[in-house]
Amino acid sequence: VHLVESGGGLVQAGDSLRLSCTASGAPLDYYVIGWFRQAPGKGREVVSCINGADGGTRYADSVQGRFTVSKDNALNTVSLQMSGLKPEDTGVYYCAAGNGCAATRAYSWGQGTQVTVSS
């Protein structure tokens, strides 16, 4: 499966942003789709995941209540709606398809999209 992210940008603290991850080559129903981010000088961390089969979702504590992950089967796309953005949300955001909600369980990664939140 090939993944392409879009929707990153430069915003101010408190703003909202919507990221999209569009898949080709296979239906997202087959995978757990994760959103991960990597801040400068830090490791890649999981932000949120959605189970393509049953729609179950998981969120990191740091984004719970602010971010919402969803999928559109018709478009074969998973989106991450981010609200109440904080400077610490800054980083490169990646989507990945795999069999679990962890970077080590990802089969395929997108190229990443930069999100920068200014204070």
C-alpha positions in Angstrom: 0.0 0.0 0.0 1.3 3.5 -0.9 0.5 6.4 1.4 0.6 10.1 0.7 0.0 12.7 3.5 -1.2 16.2 2.9 -2.5 19.2 4.8 0.4 20.3 6.9 1.4 23.9 7.3 2.3 26.8 9.6 -0.4 27.9 12.1 -0.7 29.7 15.4 -1.3 28.2 18.8 -5.0 27.5 19.2 -5.6 27.1 15.5 -6.9 23.9 13.8 -5.4 21.9 10.9 -6.6 18.8 9.1 -4.2 16.2 7.8 -5.1 13.6 5.2 -3.5 10.2 4.4 -4.6 8.9 1.0 -3.8 5.2 0.2 -3.5 3.5 -3.1 -2.8 -0.2 -3.9 -5.0 -1.7 -1.2 -8.1 -0.8 0.8 -7.4 0.7 4.2 -9.8 -1.8 5.7 -7.0 -4.3 5.8 -4.8 -2.2 8.1 -4.4 -0.3 11.3 -3.5 3.2 10.2 -1.4 5.2 12.5 -0.5 8.9 12.7 3.0 9.5 14.1 5.0 12.6 14.6 8.7 13.4 15.0 9.8 16.7 16.5 13.3 18.0 15.9 15.9 16.0 17.8 13.3 13.6 19.1 12.1 10.1 18.2 9.0 9.2 16.3 5.9 9.0 18.6 2.4 7.7 18.0 -0.3 10.3 17.9 -3.4 8.3 17.0 -4.5 5.1 15.3 -7.6 3.9 13.6 -8.5 0.3 12.9 -9.5 0.1 9.2 -11.7 -3.0 9.9 -13.8 -1.8 12.8 -13.1 1.9 13.1 -11.7 1.6 16.6 -9.5 4.5 17.6 -6.6 5.3 20.0 -5.0 8.6 21.0 -1.9 9.6 22.8 -2.6 11.3 26.1 -1.1 14.5 24.8 -3.7 14.9 22.1 -6.7 13.2 23.6 -9.7 15.6 23.3 -8.0 17.8 20.8 -7.3 15.5 17.8 -9.8 13.3 16.0 -8.9 10.5 13.6 -11.4 9.3 11.0 -11.6 7.3 7.8 -13.4 7.6 4.5 -13.7 4.3 2.9 -15.0 5.7 -0.4 -11.9 7.9 -0.7 -9.6 5.3 0.9 -8.4 8.2 3.1 -7.7 8.6 6.8 -7.8 12.1 8.3 -6.5 13.7 11.5 -8.4 16.7 12.6 -6.2 18.7 15.0 -7.7 21.5 17.1 -6.3 23.6 19.9 -2.9 23.2 18.5 0.1 23.9 20.7 3.7 24.6 19.9 4.7 21.2 21.2 2.6 19.7 18.4 5.2 20.9 16.0 6.9 18.1 14.0 6.8 16.0 10.8 3.6 14.0 10.8 3.6 10.6 9.1 0.9 8.1 8.4 1.6 4.4 8.4 -0.2 1.2 7.6 0.4 -1.9 9.6 -1.1 -4.5 11.9 -1.0 -2.5 15.1 -0.7 0.9 16.7 3.1 1.2 16.9 5.9 2.2 14.6 7.4 -1.3 14.8 4.2 -2.8 13.4 4.0 -0.5 10.4 4.4 -2.0 6.9 4.4 1.2 4.9 5.0 4.8 5.6 4.0 8.1 3.9 6.6 10.7 3.1 5.5 13.0 6.0 4.0 16.5 6.2 5.4 19.3 8.3 3.2 20.9 11.0 4.6 24.0 12.6 2.7 25.7 15.5 3.9 29.1 16.5 3.3 30.6 19.9 
